[in-house]
Amino acid sequence: MVDIFTTDKRSEIMSRIKNRDTAPEIKVRSIIHRMGYRFRLHRKDLPGNPDIVFPKHKKIIFVNGCFWHGHKNCIRSKRPSSNKNFWDQKIDKNITRDKNIRKALNKSGWKVLVIWQCEINDINKLEVKIANFMAK
């Protein structure tokens, strides 16, 4: 399938995609705050610049977009059929990088939770997931 936008227009659209303070991330932060937890954001001194950090508990939460981080068995992670080589390499590289970051954090004594974009719609389930993670 051919892209409906010109190369310049597609580049402009892609440049507007944020990598921090996204809507899913803000929603998760709001839920965590309501649960009574306090946290830090985007700590640059930690591998992967984590989205949400609980220094006191030595725990980290990443809020990942299903498409960009290759969420397995999720409809939102379907890869584009055009420019397939590019997208396969890009998303596979993201998956590998994420895995290496989690390993480095675990090795440093941090516990890591990944919340996927598709999980954010069910707030009750998400609250339980966060509560269980924080209780461990």
Residue, then its C-alpha position, 0 to 999 in steps of 0.5 A: m500500500v502506498d503512503i497517502f502523504t508526501t515524504d515531507k508531510r509524513s516526516e512532519i507528522m512523525s516529528r509530532i509524536k512525543n516520547r514523554d508526557t504522552a496521554p497514556e503516561i499522564k493517565v497512568r501517573s494520575i492513577i498512581h497519584r490518586m492511589g497515594y504514591r509519590f514518584r519522580l519522572h524521567r530520571k536521566d541517571l537511570p538506564g532508559n530514562p524511565d517514565i515513572v520512578f519510585p526511588k523510596h521503593k526502588k521500583i520503576i514503571f515504563v508506559n509503552g506504546c504497543f506499536w512502538h515497543g512491539h507488544k506481542n499479540c496486540i492489535r495495536s502493534k500490527r506493523p505497516s505493510s509498506n516499507k516493511n524492512f525499515w519498520d521491522q528493523k526499527i521496532d525490533k531494535n526498540i524491543t532489544r533496547d527495552k530488554n537490555i534496559r530492563k536487565a540493567l535496571n534489574k541488575s542494579g536492584w530496581k524492580v520494573l513494571v511495563i504498562w502497555q497502552c492497551e491496558i490503560n482502558d481498564i482502570n480497575k485492572l490497571e489499579v490492581k496491577i500497580a497495587n500488586f507491583m508496589a506491594k511486592 
